[in-house]
Amino acid sequence: MSLLGHPRRLGTATRLSGLVALALAVIFGAGAFASYRSFSTYSRNQAASELSASIQNFTTSAQSRSDQNLETWTPSYLAQIALPRGQSLVVTLPSSARFATSSAARWLQDPAIRPYLRTRTRVLATTAQPSPALIVAVPLTTGTTPGGSLVAIADLTPGQAAARRVLVLNLLEALFALTAATAATFLVARRLLTTVGRITVTARSIQDGDLEQRLGDPGTRDEVALLAATFDAMLDRLHGAMVSQRRLLADVSHQLKTPLTVLRGHLEVLARTGHGDPAALSDAVAVAVAEIEHMNQLTSQLLLLGRALEPDFTDLAPVDLRAFLAELFAAASLLGPRDFVISPIPDVIVHLDENKIRGAMLNLADNAVKATVRGDTIRISARLTPTYLVLSVEDAGPGIPADQRALVLERFGRPDTERRAGTGLGVSIVSAVARAHGGRLRLEDSPLGGLAAEIDLPLGLVEHPTPPEELP
C-alpha cells in the first residue's frame, strides 16, 4: 500500500517497459512463426519438385528403352539411379511385380503407403506416421493398357527438423532483442523520469519558498537537457519577478513614506496652531494637496507599469510616421522655451500603439526640457537601420554619466546628479512601452552634447521599409 492508502502501482518506467516488451513479443513471435511456416513450405515444395523430376526421369527412360521389357529394365534402372537424400521410388508393374529402391523398404511396410501402390490417378499426399512424408503417385501404362503405378516418396523429417532449428534460432534472437530493447526502454525511461522527478522535487521546494533551487546541467545534449534548461530559465525568471516584486513593494513603501510623513506633519501642525491663522491653513492645505497629487501620480504610473506586463497592453494600428512625429513635435514644443528641431523622417507606415508611443516620446521630451535651459536644442528624429526603426529624443543638456544610465532605467532610479522632483518612474514606463512593442530603450551620448534617448522598434512593425541608404 502507498502512503496515501491506495494500492501501490508499478512505476511508469516498469509499465512502459512491460508494454514495449509485450508489443515486441507479439511482433517477434509472429515473425518467428512466419519464418517457420515459410521455411517448412519451401522444404515441402523443394521435395515435391525433386519427386516430380524423379518421376519424369523414370517415365522418359522407360519410354526410350529398346527391346528390354519393363520387368527386366526396372530393377536395373532403380539399382543405378542416384536419388536425392531421403527419396524413394516404388514401381508396381501390370504383372503385379513390384520393384523399389533400397531406401523404400521401410515405406513398403507402412499401411499408409499401400493405397497408392496401384493408383489409377495422379496423387499428391502427405503422411504423418510413422514419419512425415510427401507422396507423389502416378499410374503406369503399357502401350494402351493401364496398370501398375510409380510412387515417389520423400522423407520430410530432415526438412521439418531444419524448420524447427530455424524457429528456435529465430526465437533465441527475438528473446535477445526483446531483452535488450526492454532493458534500453527501462533505462531511458528511468533517466527521463528521474529528471521529471527532480523537477517535481524542485517545484515543491519552490512552493515552500526556496527560490534558489535549480536542476543544473544533466550532462546530456538532448530533450532532457532542453527541458532542464527551460525549467531553470523559468525559475530564474520567476525568481527575478519575485525579487522585483519585493523590491517594488519596498520602493513604493519608501516613495509613499515621504509624502505621507510630510502630509501628517503639516496636518499635526495645523491641528495645533493653524485654526486661527488663515495663511497657515492655506499653506497646509496647499502642501497636503501637492503631496496627495504626488501620490496620485505615483499610483497611476505604477498601475501603468503593471499593465505593461499584460499581453494585451498594446493596441497596434497602422500609423503614418511623418504625420505622427509632426504632431508630436508640435506638442513637445509647448513643454518649454527650448529650440526644438525635427530631423527628416522616413516616409513609412508603422504598426504601433499611437497613444502609448506618443506618451513615451513626450515623457522623453519632458525629461529633455528639464535637463536643459532656455535656448538649448532638443531634437526629435527617426531613422531606419537594418534591424530597427529608431525613434530618438536628443538634448544639449549635461547628459547622464555612462555608469549611471542603467540606474536611470530602473524604477525610482535617478542619477546622482539629479535632484528634481518626480516619481522616478517615467523612464521605466518608456522602457516598458518599448518592450511591449518588442523593442527596447537605450540611453546614448548625443551629438548635441547631452543625452540621446532612443526607442528601438522592430523592423517587422514597418510596412515596406525604405533601405537606410535611400533615406533623405
Secondary structure, 3 states (H helix, E strand, C coil): CCCCCCCCCCCHHHHHHHHHHHHHHHHHHHHHHHHHHHHHHHHHHHHHHHHHHHHHHHHHHHHCCCCCCHHHHHHHHHHHCCCCCCEEEEEECCCCCEEECHHHHHHHCCCCCHHHCCCCCCEEEEECCCCCEEEEEEEEEECCEEEEEEEEEEECHHHHHHHHHHHHHHHHHHHHHHHHHHHHHHHHHHHHHHHHHHHHHHHHHHHCCCCCCCCCCCCCCCHHHHHHHHHHHHHHHHHHHHHHHHHHHHHHHHHHHHHHHHHHHHHHHHHHHCCCCHHHHHHHHHHHHHHHHHHHHHHHHHHHHHHCCCCCCCCCEEEEHHHHHHHHHHHHCCCCCCEEEECCCCCCEEEECHHHHHHHHHHHHHHHHHHCCCCCEEEEEEEECCCEEEEEEEECCCCCCHHHHHHHCCCCCCCCCCCCCCCCCHHHHHHHHHHHCCCEEEEEECCCCCEEEEEEEEHHHEECCCCHHHCC
